Amino acid sequence: MIKHAVTAEQILKKAMDAEMISVEQLYQLLQNGPLPTVTLLDVRTPTEQQLGIIPGSVLFPCAHDLENLENTAIFSASFQENFHPENFDPEQYYILICRTGPRTAIALEAFLQHELVACELLGGITEWRQKGYTVQIPEEGGESP
């Protein structure tokens, strides 16, 4: 049986159709360097981002209750306050990243309501690290949309 290599476009289409991407798929997608049509958007707090980000991520810091991670109310209010859909390119594909996933579900809903193409990273940066994939410390005053 011949196994064909999966292209970046195939991974991206499948992820966007499903509105989710696994860390393995994202890792495979990034193996040939950054894709100009893809934005990795890290929606964690600045404190979390300083502990490491997926290389190439754009920072979109939002507040969150780090003492009670299940409480997404603070994140939801912060995201809604900072999210201005007109600042996002409708031609881009956005991969939303948080620690484990609940915050990206909130962000994803907003992206989709504004007809922006997006998906969430399953397991977040926690699973990315568990797989042994590289993280980097963001530069001071990191990029944001």
OpenMM code with the backbone's topology and positions (N, CA, C; nanometers):
from openmm import Vec3, app, unit

residues = "MET ILE LYS HIS ALA VAL THR ALA GLU GLN ILE LEU LYS LYS ALA MET ASP ALA GLU MET ILE SER VAL GLU GLN LEU TYR GLN LEU LEU GLN ASN GLY PRO LEU PRO THR VAL THR LEU LEU ASP VAL ARG THR PRO THR GLU GLN GLN LEU GLY ILE ILE PRO GLY SER VAL LEU PHE PRO CYS ALA HIS ASP LEU GLU ASN LEU GLU ASN THR ALA ILE PHE SER ALA SER PHE GLN GLU ASN PHE HIS PRO GLU ASN PHE ASP PRO GLU GLN TYR TYR ILE LEU ILE CYS ARG THR GLY PRO ARG THR ALA ILE ALA LEU GLU ALA PHE LEU GLN HIS GLU LEU VAL ALA CYS GLU LEU LEU GLY GLY ILE THR GLU TRP ARG GLN LYS GLY TYR THR VAL GLN ILE PRO GLU GLU GLY GLY GLU SER PRO".split()
positions = [
    Vec3(0.0841, -0.1175, 0.0000),
    Vec3(0.0000, 0.0000, 0.0000),
    Vec3(0.0883, 0.1235, 0.0000),
    Vec3(0.0627, 0.2157, -0.0894),
    Vec3(0.1418, 0.3384, -0.0992),
    Vec3(0.0785, 0.4448, -0.0108),
    Vec3(0.1606, 0.5048, 0.0732),
    Vec3(0.1115, 0.6113, 0.1608),
    Vec3(0.1572, 0.7447, 0.1024),
    Vec3(0.0632, 0.8323, 0.0740),
    Vec3(0.0948, 0.9620, 0.0166),
    Vec3(0.1170, 1.0650, 0.1272),
    Vec3(0.2116, 1.1529, 0.1046),
    Vec3(0.2378, 1.2599, 0.1999),
    Vec3(0.1189, 1.3556, 0.2012),
    Vec3(0.0843, 1.4007, 0.3195),
    Vec3(-0.0249, 1.4958, 0.3351),
    Vec3(0.0335, 1.6358, 0.3187),
    Vec3(-0.0300, 1.7162, 0.2366),
    Vec3(0.0209, 1.8514, 0.2130),
    Vec3(-0.0293, 1.9472, 0.3199),
    Vec3(0.0388, 2.0596, 0.3319),
    Vec3(-0.0016, 2.1638, 0.4261),
    Vec3(-0.1439, 2.2096, 0.3955),
    Vec3(-0.1764, 2.2225, 0.2684),
    Vec3(-0.3102, 2.2671, 0.2294),
    Vec3(-0.4173, 2.1678, 0.2742),
    Vec3(-0.3867, 2.0387, 0.2650),
    Vec3(-0.4823, 1.9370, 0.3081),
    Vec3(-0.5034, 1.9422, 0.4595),
    Vec3(-0.3949, 1.9580, 0.5335),
    Vec3(-0.4048, 1.9680, 0.6793),
    Vec3(-0.4884, 2.0893, 0.7162),
    Vec3(-0.4594, 2.2016, 0.6535),
    Vec3(-0.5278, 2.3263, 0.6822),
    Vec3(-0.6766, 2.3177, 0.6500),
    Vec3(-0.7102, 2.2625, 0.5347),
    Vec3(-0.8502, 2.2514, 0.4962),
    Vec3(-0.9259, 2.1633, 0.5950),
    Vec3(-0.8669, 2.0497, 0.6307),
    Vec3(-0.9319, 1.9583, 0.7254),
    Vec3(-0.9520, 2.0268, 0.8613),
    Vec3(-0.8499, 2.0986, 0.9078),
    Vec3(-0.8584, 2.1662, 1.0373),
    Vec3(-0.9657, 2.2750, 1.0370),
    Vec3(-0.9686, 2.3549, 0.9314),
    Vec3(-1.0652, 2.4639, 0.9263),
    Vec3(-1.2076, 2.4105, 0.9114),
    Vec3(-1.2242, 2.3030, 0.8346),
    Vec3(-1.3571, 2.2421, 0.8209),
    Vec3(-1.4061, 2.1879, 0.9558),
    Vec3(-1.3151, 2.1297, 1.0322),
    Vec3(-1.3499, 2.0704, 1.1616),
    Vec3(-1.3481, 2.1720, 1.2752),
    Vec3(-1.2940, 2.2909, 1.2492),
    Vec3(-1.2774, 2.3979, 1.3480),
    Vec3(-1.1845, 2.3565, 1.4616),
    Vec3(-1.0959, 2.2616, 1.4345),
    Vec3(-0.9969, 2.2194, 1.5338),
    Vec3(-0.8784, 2.1555, 1.4628),
    Vec3(-0.7621, 2.1642, 1.5300),
    Vec3(-0.6403, 2.1034, 1.4778),
    Vec3(-0.5659, 2.0408, 1.5949),
    Vec3(-0.5091, 1.9233, 1.5730),
    Vec3(-0.4316, 1.8570, 1.6781),
    Vec3(-0.2905, 1.9158, 1.6809),
    Vec3(-0.2203, 1.8945, 1.7911),
    Vec3(-0.0824, 1.9445, 1.7991),
    Vec3(0.0053, 1.8739, 1.6959),
    Vec3(-0.0232, 1.7481, 1.6693),
    Vec3(0.0552, 1.6765, 1.5685),
    Vec3(0.0339, 1.7364, 1.4294),
    Vec3(-0.0908, 1.7683, 1.3986),
    Vec3(-0.1198, 1.8301, 1.2687),
    Vec3(-0.0540, 1.9674, 1.2578),
    Vec3(-0.0598, 2.0469, 1.3657),
    Vec3(0.0022, 2.1789, 1.3627),
    Vec3(0.1529, 2.1661, 1.3470),
    Vec3(0.2127, 2.0728, 1.4186),
    Vec3(0.3569, 2.0515, 1.4071),
    Vec3(0.3931, 2.0170, 1.2627),
    Vec3(0.3173, 1.9258, 1.2029),
    Vec3(0.3420, 1.8859, 1.0641),
    Vec3(0.3232, 2.0054, 0.9703),
    Vec3(0.2222, 2.0856, 0.9965),
    Vec3(0.1937, 2.2037, 0.9142),
    Vec3(0.3105, 2.3023, 0.9159),
    Vec3(0.3756, 2.3150, 1.0307),
    Vec3(0.4826, 2.4138, 1.0470),
    Vec3(0.6213, 2.3621, 1.0074),
    Vec3(0.6326, 2.2366, 0.9711),
    Vec3(0.7638, 2.1787, 0.9417),
    Vec3(0.8380, 2.2462, 0.8271),
    Vec3(0.7662, 2.3028, 0.7334),
    Vec3(0.8328, 2.3696, 0.6214),
    Vec3(0.8404, 2.5203, 0.6411),
    Vec3(0.8307, 2.5635, 0.7651),
    Vec3(0.8387, 2.7062, 0.7936),
    Vec3(0.7001, 2.7688, 0.8005),
    Vec3(0.6964, 2.8949, 0.8386),
    Vec3(0.5673, 2.9623, 0.8533),
    Vec3(0.4942, 2.9735, 0.7198),
    Vec3(0.3635, 2.9640, 0.7273),
    Vec3(0.2800, 2.9795, 0.6087),
    Vec3(0.2226, 3.1212, 0.6077),
    Vec3(0.2354, 3.1923, 0.4973),
    Vec3(0.1904, 3.3317, 0.4946),
    Vec3(0.0405, 3.3493, 0.5147),
    Vec3(-0.0384, 3.2435, 0.4903),
    Vec3(-0.1835, 3.2563, 0.5052),
    Vec3(-0.2333, 3.2092, 0.6411),
    Vec3(-0.1417, 3.1708, 0.7302),
    Vec3(-0.1797, 3.1172, 0.8605),
    Vec3(-0.1261, 3.2067, 0.9719),
    Vec3(-0.2136, 3.2399, 1.0661),
    Vec3(-0.1730, 3.3151, 1.1842),
    Vec3(-0.1999, 3.2301, 1.3068),
    Vec3(-0.0955, 3.2032, 1.3843),
    Vec3(-0.1102, 3.1371, 1.5138),
    Vec3(-0.1384, 3.2472, 1.6142),
    Vec3(-0.2546, 3.2446, 1.6777),
    Vec3(-0.2959, 3.3521, 1.7676),
    Vec3(-0.3049, 3.3002, 1.9100),
    Vec3(-0.2117, 3.3442, 1.9948),
    Vec3(-0.2037, 3.3009, 2.1343),
    Vec3(-0.2865, 3.3962, 2.2203),
    Vec3(-0.3971, 3.3451, 2.2790),
    Vec3(-0.4902, 3.4286, 2.3552),
    Vec3(-0.4722, 3.4136, 2.5070),
    Vec3(-0.3589, 3.3612, 2.5501),
    Vec3(-0.3344, 3.3454, 2.6942),
    Vec3(-0.2961, 3.4792, 2.7579),
    Vec3(-0.2819, 3.4780, 2.8880),
    Vec3(-0.2411, 3.5986, 2.9604),
    Vec3(-0.0938, 3.6288, 2.9324),
    Vec3(-0.0508, 3.7545, 2.9517),
    Vec3(0.0912, 3.7859, 2.9347),
    Vec3(0.1810, 3.6990, 3.0230),
    Vec3(0.1364, 3.6689, 3.1441),
    Vec3(0.2144, 3.5837, 3.2352),
    Vec3(0.2353, 3.4457, 3.1743),
    Vec3(0.1305, 3.3886, 3.1189),
    Vec3(0.1419, 3.2572, 3.0559),
    Vec3(0.2293, 3.2640, 2.9311),
    Vec3(0.2117, 3.3677, 2.8523),
    Vec3(0.2892, 3.3817, 2.7288),
    Vec3(0.4389, 3.3923, 2.7588),
    Vec3(0.4741, 3.4559, 2.8670),
    Vec3(0.6160, 3.4701, 2.9018),
    Vec3(0.6816, 3.3364, 2.9373),
    Vec3(0.6005, 3.2345, 2.9653),
    Vec3(0.6539, 3.1021, 2.9948),
    Vec3(0.6867, 3.0247, 2.8674),
    Vec3(0.6455, 3.0781, 2.7535),
    Vec3(0.6767, 3.0161, 2.6257),
    Vec3(0.5572, 3.0126, 2.5327),
    Vec3(0.5855, 3.0355, 2.4055),
    Vec3(0.4832, 3.0338, 2.3018),
    Vec3(0.5267, 2.9400, 2.1901),
    Vec3(0.4339, 2.8990, 2.1091),
    Vec3(0.4678, 2.8212, 1.9901),
    Vec3(0.5382, 2.9161, 1.8942),
    Vec3(0.6549, 2.8800, 1.8439),
    Vec3(0.7281, 2.9701, 1.7544),
    Vec3(0.6404, 3.0215, 1.6404),
    Vec3(0.6492, 3.1518, 1.6185),
    Vec3(0.5718, 3.2154, 1.5130),
    Vec3(0.4372, 3.2679, 1.5576),
    Vec3(0.4019, 3.2455, 1.6829),
    Vec3(0.2719, 3.2915, 1.7319),
    Vec3(0.2657, 3.4424, 1.7414),
    Vec3(0.1460, 3.4935, 1.7144),
    Vec3(0.1148, 3.6346, 1.7352),
    Vec3(0.0461, 3.6423, 1.8708),
    Vec3(0.0867, 3.7379, 1.9534),
    Vec3(0.0306, 3.7499, 2.0873),
    Vec3(-0.0961, 3.8344, 2.0852),
    Vec3(-0.1996, 3.7822, 2.1484),
    Vec3(-0.3262, 3.8527, 2.1653),
    Vec3(-0.3647, 3.8325, 2.3113),
    Vec3(-0.2886, 3.8986, 2.4022),
    Vec3(-0.3061, 3.8711, 2.5445),
    Vec3(-0.4439, 3.9120, 2.5962),
    Vec3(-0.5014, 3.8228, 2.6760),
    Vec3(-0.6301, 3.8476, 2.7393),
    Vec3(-0.6196, 3.8099, 2.8868),
    Vec3(-0.6989, 3.8764, 2.9691),
    Vec3(-0.7013, 3.8458, 3.1122),
    Vec3(-0.7688, 3.7101, 3.1342),
    Vec3(-0.7329, 3.6456, 3.2455),
    Vec3(-0.7943, 3.5184, 3.2827),
    Vec3(-0.7689, 3.4955, 3.4303),
    Vec3(-0.8585, 3.4246, 3.4947),
    Vec3(-0.8436, 3.3897, 3.6356),
    Vec3(-0.7526, 3.2675, 3.6462),
    Vec3(-0.6229, 3.2928, 3.6692),
    Vec3(-0.5263, 3.1828, 3.6743),
    Vec3(-0.5378, 3.1000, 3.8015),
    Vec3(-0.6112, 3.1507, 3.9014),
    Vec3(-0.6334, 3.0748, 4.0252),
    Vec3(-0.7491, 2.9766, 4.0088),
    Vec3(-0.8415, 3.0086, 3.9180),
    Vec3(-0.9575, 2.9233, 3.8927),
    Vec3(-0.9734, 2.9124, 3.7413),
    Vec3(-0.9003, 2.8201, 3.6814),
    Vec3(-0.8956, 2.8084, 3.5357),
    Vec3(-1.0300, 2.7746, 3.4730),
    Vec3(-1.1198, 2.7152, 3.5500),
    Vec3(-1.2513, 2.6796, 3.4967),
    Vec3(-1.3393, 2.8036, 3.4777),
    Vec3(-1.3094, 2.9111, 3.5488),
    Vec3(-1.3873, 3.0343, 3.5398),
    Vec3(-1.3412, 3.1127, 3.4172),
    Vec3(-1.4192, 3.1054, 3.3104),
    Vec3(-1.3808, 3.1735, 3.1868),
    Vec3(-1.4464, 3.3115, 3.1727),
    Vec3(-1.5195, 3.3565, 3.2737),
    Vec3(-1.5900, 3.4848, 3.2641),
    Vec3(-1.4938, 3.6018, 3.2439),
    Vec3(-1.3832, 3.6031, 3.3166),
    Vec3(-1.2856, 3.7117, 3.3036),
    Vec3(-1.2248, 3.7096, 3.1639),
    Vec3(-1.1887, 3.5908, 3.1167),
    Vec3(-1.1340, 3.5801, 2.9811),
    Vec3(-1.2362, 3.6276, 2.8784),
    Vec3(-1.3578, 3.5812, 2.8905),
    Vec3(-1.4615, 3.6147, 2.7925),
    Vec3(-1.4791, 3.7662, 2.7831),
    Vec3(-1.4859, 3.8340, 2.8966),
    Vec3(-1.5012, 3.9804, 2.8977),
    Vec3(-1.3784, 4.0483, 2.8372),
    Vec3(-1.2598, 3.9996, 2.8717),
    Vec3(-1.1357, 4.0575, 2.8204),
    Vec3(-1.1246, 4.0373, 2.6693),
    Vec3(-1.1568, 3.9171, 2.6237),
    Vec3(-1.1489, 3.8896, 2.4805),
    Vec3(-1.2465, 3.9785, 2.4045),
    Vec3(-1.3694, 3.9868, 2.4516),
    Vec3(-1.4704, 4.0675, 2.3818),
    Vec3(-1.4296, 4.2155, 2.3779),
    Vec3(-1.3651, 4.2618, 2.4829),
    Vec3(-1.3192, 4.4008, 2.4874),
    Vec3(-1.2057, 4.4259, 2.3867),
    Vec3(-1.1172, 4.3285, 2.3702),
    Vec3(-0.9995, 4.3453, 2.2853),
    Vec3(-1.0197, 4.3023, 2.1402),
    Vec3(-1.1219, 4.2217, 2.1154),
    Vec3(-1.1433, 4.1664, 1.9818),
    Vec3(-1.2168, 4.2667, 1.8930),
    Vec3(-1.1488, 4.3104, 1.7895),
    Vec3(-1.2073, 4.4009, 1.6906),
    Vec3(-1.1927, 4.3316, 1.5556),
    Vec3(-1.2994, 4.2689, 1.5072),
    Vec3(-1.2893, 4.1867, 1.3860),
    Vec3(-1.2332, 4.2607, 1.2652),
    Vec3(-1.2532, 4.3912, 1.2595),
    Vec3(-1.2011, 4.4679, 1.1456),
    Vec3(-1.0483, 4.4694, 1.1421),
    Vec3(-0.9838, 4.4330, 1.2531),
    Vec3(-0.8372, 4.4277, 1.2575),
    Vec3(-0.7817, 4.2939, 1.2076),
    Vec3(-0.8694, 4.2020, 1.1715),
    Vec3(-0.8270, 4.0697, 1.1277),
    Vec3(-0.8553, 4.0528, 0.9790),
    Vec3(-0.7607, 3.9926, 0.9096),
    Vec3(-0.7691, 3.9728, 0.7653),
    Vec3(-0.8618, 3.8546, 0.7332),
    Vec3(-0.9718, 3.8791, 0.6615),
    Vec3(-1.0629, 3.7694, 0.6290),
    Vec3(-1.0029, 3.6653, 0.5335),
    Vec3(-0.8870, 3.6958, 0.4760),
    Vec3(-0.8198, 3.6000, 0.3867),
    Vec3(-0.7245, 3.5072, 0.4624),
    Vec3(-0.7017, 3.5349, 0.5908),
    Vec3(-0.6107, 3.4546, 0.6726),
    Vec3(-0.6830, 3.3365, 0.7358),
    Vec3(-0.6076, 3.2338, 0.7704),
    Vec3(-0.6548, 3.1230, 0.8528),
    Vec3(-0.5962, 3.1455, 0.9915),
    Vec3(-0.6802, 3.1433, 1.0944),
    Vec3(-0.6345, 3.1670, 1.2307),
    Vec3(-0.6413, 3.0374, 1.3110),
    Vec3(-0.5285, 3.0050, 1.3757),
    Vec3(-0.5231, 2.8915, 1.4671),
    Vec3(-0.5108, 2.9502, 1.6062),
    Vec3(-0.6140, 2.9283, 1.6879),
    Vec3(-0.6243, 2.9902, 1.8198),
    Vec3(-0.5621, 2.8983, 1.9252),
    Vec3(-0.4816, 2.9597, 2.0119),
    Vec3(-0.4034, 2.8833, 2.1094),
    Vec3(-0.4264, 2.9378, 2.2496),
    Vec3(-0.4537, 2.8477, 2.3445),
    Vec3(-0.4544, 2.8834, 2.4864),
    Vec3(-0.3818, 2.7719, 2.5617),
    Vec3(-0.4037, 2.7606, 2.6910),
    Vec3(-0.3315, 2.6602, 2.7694),
    Vec3(-0.3796, 2.5192, 2.7376),
    Vec3(-0.5133, 2.4986, 2.7483),
    Vec3(-0.5667, 2.3644, 2.7249),
    Vec3(-0.6868, 2.3602, 2.6317),
    Vec3(-0.7557, 2.4709, 2.6091),
    Vec3(-0.8649, 2.4684, 2.5132),
    Vec3(-0.9896, 2.5497, 2.5421),
    Vec3(-1.0350, 2.5622, 2.6670),
    Vec3(-1.1622, 2.6319, 2.6898),
    Vec3(-1.1661, 2.7771, 2.6405),
    Vec3(-1.0579, 2.8475, 2.6537),
    Vec3(-1.0583, 2.9875, 2.6089),
    Vec3(-1.0636, 2.9976, 2.4569),
    Vec3(-0.9989, 2.9062, 2.3879),
    Vec3(-1.0042, 2.9143, 2.2416),
    Vec3(-1.1440, 2.8838, 2.1906),
    Vec3(-1.2215, 2.8055, 2.2636),
    Vec3(-1.3595, 2.7792, 2.2222),
    Vec3(-1.4396, 2.9088, 2.2220),
    Vec3(-1.4165, 2.9939, 2.3216),
    Vec3(-1.4838, 3.1236, 2.3299),
    Vec3(-1.4380, 3.2134, 2.2157),
    Vec3(-1.3074, 3.2185, 2.1936),
    Vec3(-1.2526, 3.3016, 2.0863),
    Vec3(-1.2999, 3.2522, 1.9499),
    Vec3(-1.3024, 3.1209, 1.9323),
    Vec3(-1.3442, 3.0635, 1.8046),
    Vec3(-1.4867, 3.1055, 1.7700),
    Vec3(-1.5732, 3.1035, 1.8673),
    Vec3(-1.7122, 3.1434, 1.8435),
    Vec3(-1.7193, 3.2869, 1.7897),
    Vec3(-1.6399, 3.3770, 1.8479),
    Vec3(-1.6382, 3.5165, 1.8019),
    Vec3(-1.5833, 3.5276, 1.6602),
    Vec3(-1.4765, 3.4544, 1.6310),
    Vec3(-1.4192, 3.4560, 1.4964),
    Vec3(-1.5223, 3.4095, 1.3936),
    Vec3(-1.5893, 3.2996, 1.4243),
    Vec3(-1.6855, 3.2441, 1.3299),
    Vec3(-1.8071, 3.3344, 1.3128),
    Vec3(-1.8509, 3.3999, 1.4204),
    Vec3(-1.9634, 3.4937, 1.4103),
    Vec3(-1.9329, 3.6075, 1.3142),
    Vec3(-1.8048, 3.6417, 1.3024),
    Vec3(-1.7634, 3.7506, 1.2138),
    Vec3(-1.7073, 3.6978, 1.0812),
    Vec3(-1.7387, 3.5719, 1.0518),
    Vec3(-1.7015, 3.5078, 0.9256),
    Vec3(-1.5511, 3.5071, 0.8991),
    Vec3(-1.4739, 3.4966, 1.0065),
    Vec3(-1.3297, 3.4782, 0.9955),
    Vec3(-1.3025, 3.3280, 1.0020),
    Vec3(-1.2062, 3.2806, 0.9248),
    Vec3(-1.1768, 3.1376, 0.9180),
    Vec3(-1.0780, 3.1031, 1.0298),
    Vec3(-1.1225, 3.0151, 1.1199),
    Vec3(-1.0402, 2.9846, 1.2362),
    Vec3(-1.0670, 2.8435, 1.2862),
    Vec3(-0.9707, 2.7956, 1.3663),
    Vec3(-0.9872, 2.6692, 1.4376),
    Vec3(-0.9100, 2.6805, 1.5682),
    Vec3(-0.9360, 2.5884, 1.6586),
    Vec3(-0.8658, 2.5900, 1.7867),
    Vec3(-0.7675, 2.4736, 1.7949),
    Vec3(-0.6584, 2.4972, 1.8670),
    Vec3(-0.5575, 2.3938, 1.8877),
    Vec3(-0.6034, 2.3033, 2.0017),
    Vec3(-0.6319, 2.1770, 1.9694),
    Vec3(-0.6770, 2.0807, 2.0701),
    Vec3(-0.5672, 2.0563, 2.1737),
    Vec3(-0.6021, 2.0711, 2.2987),
    Vec3(-0.5048, 2.0483, 2.4058),
    Vec3(-0.4149, 2.1670, 2.4339),
    Vec3(-0.4216, 2.2687, 2.3479),
    Vec3(-0.3463, 2.3915, 2.3692),
    Vec3(-0.1965, 2.3714, 2.3800),
    Vec3(-0.1326, 2.4717, 2.4382),
    Vec3(0.0134, 2.4666, 2.4499),
    Vec3(0.0567, 2.3594, 2.5497),
    Vec3(-0.0331, 2.3212, 2.6407),
    Vec3(0.0001, 2.2144, 2.7351),
    Vec3(0.0314, 2.0851, 2.6602),
    Vec3(-0.0561, 2.0489, 2.5674),
    Vec3(-0.0312, 1.9262, 2.4909),
    Vec3(0.0877, 1.9440, 2.3970),
    Vec3(0.1049, 2.0639, 2.3407),
    Vec3(0.2201, 2.0933, 2.2547),
    Vec3(0.3493, 2.0622, 2.3309),
    Vec3(0.3583, 2.1096, 2.4548),
    Vec3(0.4776, 2.0847, 2.5378),
    Vec3(0.4919, 1.9364, 2.5708),
    Vec3(0.3797, 1.8711, 2.6035),
    Vec3(0.3844, 1.7293, 2.6394),
    Vec3(0.4384, 1.6437, 2.5250),
    Vec3(0.4163, 1.6866, 2.4019),
    Vec3(0.4678, 1.6141, 2.2857),
    Vec3(0.6160, 1.6438, 2.2631),
    Vec3(0.6710, 1.7392, 2.3401),
    Vec3(0.8128, 1.7712, 2.3276),
    Vec3(0.8440, 1.8713, 2.2181),
    Vec3(0.7411, 1.9387, 2.1663),
    Vec3(0.7629, 2.0370, 2.0609),
    Vec3(0.8193, 2.1666, 2.1201),
    Vec3(0.8906, 2.2401, 2.0371),
    Vec3(0.9620, 2.3600, 2.0792),
    Vec3(0.8682, 2.4738, 2.1167),
    Vec3(0.9062, 2.5450, 2.2225),
    Vec3(0.8431, 2.6726, 2.2572),
    Vec3(0.9541, 2.7764, 2.2659),
    Vec3(0.9166, 2.9012, 2.2526),
    Vec3(1.0147, 3.0090, 2.2649),
    Vec3(0.9593, 3.1166, 2.3561),
    Vec3(1.0502, 3.1924, 2.4154),
    Vec3(1.0102, 3.3059, 2.4974),
    Vec3(0.9824, 3.4228, 2.4020),
    Vec3(0.8656, 3.4858, 2.4146),
    Vec3(0.8337, 3.5943, 2.3209),
    Vec3(0.9242, 3.7149, 2.3419),
    Vec3(0.9441, 3.7885, 2.2341),
    Vec3(1.0221, 3.9111, 2.2424),
    Vec3(0.9435, 4.0154, 2.3192),
    Vec3(1.0153, 4.1060, 2.3835),
    Vec3(0.9530, 4.2151, 2.4576),
    Vec3(0.8628, 4.2938, 2.3627),
    Vec3(0.7398, 4.3223, 2.4072),
    Vec3(0.6468, 4.3969, 2.3229),
    Vec3(0.6070, 4.3187, 2.2001),
    Vec3(0.5887, 4.1855, 2.2152),
    Vec3(0.5603, 4.0963, 2.1025),
    Vec3(0.4489, 4.1429, 2.0117),
    Vec3(0.4487, 4.0858, 1.8935),
    Vec3(0.3553, 4.1231, 1.7874),
    Vec3(0.2108, 4.0928, 1.8277),
    Vec3(0.1216, 4.1817, 1.7924),
    Vec3(-0.0208, 4.1570, 1.8102),
    Vec3(-0.0951, 4.2188, 1.6928),
    Vec3(-0.2158, 4.1656, 1.6640),
    Vec3(-0.2890, 4.2171, 1.5481),
    Vec3(-0.3404, 4.3588, 1.5699),
] * unit.nanometer
topology = app.Topology()
chain = topology.addChain("A")
for resn in residues:
    res = topology.addResidue(resn, chain)
    for name in ("N", "CA", "C"):
        topology.addAtom(name, app.Element.getBySymbol(name[0]), res)
